[in-house]
Amino acid sequence: MKIRYNTWKHEAIKRKNIEVIIHEDELVQFRTIWERVSHVEHYQKKTKCRNKAGETLRLIASFSPVRDKNGSINKIIFNGMDHTASEREKLKLQEQITG
């Protein structure tokens, strides 16, 4: 298994809206998910994201709110596992089957 890291540097996106890395096809759904995460403990889904070069990545994304001692959300941790290669292979197989 090859591990790749997104090309975004922490300094490039620090204190910026996370939507800069969300694929435009996913923005409406992402906003709904973000609202949901602010009210529950954890959320996970498959989604599209983009790297700094604008290339589409397929991620298994996990959103986890971190709360302070009063229960208020201090931050939301986003963790994404790249499964772009496996999605491409899946699409190739589907094309072969459907011809």
C-alpha positions as CSV (number, residue, x, y, z in Angstrom):
1,M,0.0,0.0,0.0
2,K,1.4,3.3,-1.0
3,I,0.8,6.3,1.3
4,R,0.4,9.7,-0.3
5,Y,0.0,13.0,1.4
6,N,-2.1,15.8,0.2
7,T,0.0,18.6,-1.2
8,W,-1.6,21.3,1.0
9,K,0.8,22.7,3.5
10,H,-0.6,23.6,6.9
11,E,0.6,27.2,6.6
12,A,-1.3,27.5,3.2
13,I,-4.7,26.6,4.8
14,K,-4.2,27.6,8.4
15,R,-7.1,29.7,9.6
16,K,-8.8,29.5,6.2
17,N,-12.2,28.1,5.4
18,I,-12.0,24.3,4.9
19,E,-14.1,24.7,1.8
20,V,-10.9,25.6,-0.2
21,I,-10.1,21.9,-0.4
22,I,-13.6,20.6,-0.9
23,H,-14.6,19.6,-4.5
24,E,-17.2,21.9,-5.9
25,D,-19.5,18.9,-6.6
26,E,-19.5,18.2,-2.9
27,L,-20.0,21.7,-1.4
28,V,-23.7,21.6,-0.7
29,Q,-23.4,18.2,0.9
30,F,-20.3,19.2,2.8
31,R,-22.1,22.2,4.4
32,T,-24.8,19.9,5.5
33,I,-22.3,17.5,7.0
34,W,-20.4,20.3,8.7
35,E,-23.6,21.5,10.4
36,R,-24.4,17.9,11.5
37,V,-20.9,17.4,12.9
38,S,-21.4,20.5,15.1
39,H,-24.2,18.7,16.8
40,V,-23.0,15.1,17.0
41,E,-19.8,13.4,18.1
42,H,-18.5,11.9,14.8
43,Y,-19.3,11.6,11.1
44,Q,-17.7,9.5,8.4
45,K,-18.4,9.3,4.6
46,K,-16.8,8.9,1.2
47,T,-16.3,12.2,-0.5
48,K,-14.4,14.1,-3.2
49,C,-11.7,16.6,-2.4
50,R,-9.1,18.4,-4.4
51,N,-5.4,18.8,-3.9
52,K,-3.4,22.0,-4.4
53,A,-3.0,21.3,-8.1
54,G,-6.8,21.1,-8.5
55,E,-6.8,17.3,-9.1
56,T,-9.8,15.4,-7.7
57,L,-9.1,12.9,-4.9
58,R,-11.5,10.4,-3.5
59,L,-11.4,10.3,0.3
60,I,-12.9,8.4,3.2
61,A,-13.4,11.4,5.4
62,S,-13.9,11.5,9.1
63,F,-15.0,14.6,11.0
64,S,-14.6,14.6,14.8
65,P,-15.5,17.6,17.0
66,V,-13.2,18.4,19.9
67,R,-15.1,20.0,22.8
68,D,-13.8,22.1,25.7
69,K,-14.7,21.4,29.3
70,N,-18.0,23.3,28.9
71,G,-19.0,21.1,26.0
72,S,-18.5,23.8,23.3
73,I,-16.7,22.8,20.1
74,N,-13.2,24.0,20.2
75,K,-12.2,22.6,16.8
76,I,-13.2,19.9,14.3
77,I,-10.6,17.4,13.3
78,F,-10.8,16.3,9.7
79,N,-9.0,13.1,8.7
80,G,-9.1,11.7,5.2
81,M,-7.9,8.5,3.8
82,D,-7.1,8.6,0.0
83,H,-8.9,5.9,-1.9
84,T,-8.6,7.5,-5.4
85,A,-6.7,4.6,-6.9
86,S,-9.2,2.0,-5.7
87,E,-12.1,4.2,-7.1
88,R,-10.4,4.4,-10.5
89,E,-10.0,0.6,-10.6
90,K,-13.7,0.2,-9.6
91,L,-14.7,2.5,-12.5
92,K,-12.5,0.6,-15.0
93,L,-14.1,-2.7,-13.9
94,Q,-17.6,-1.3,-14.2
95,E,-16.8,0.0,-17.8
96,Q,-15.5,-3.4,-18.7
97,I,-18.7,-5.1,-17.5
98,T,-21.1,-2.6,-19.1
99,G,-19.0,-2.4,-22.3
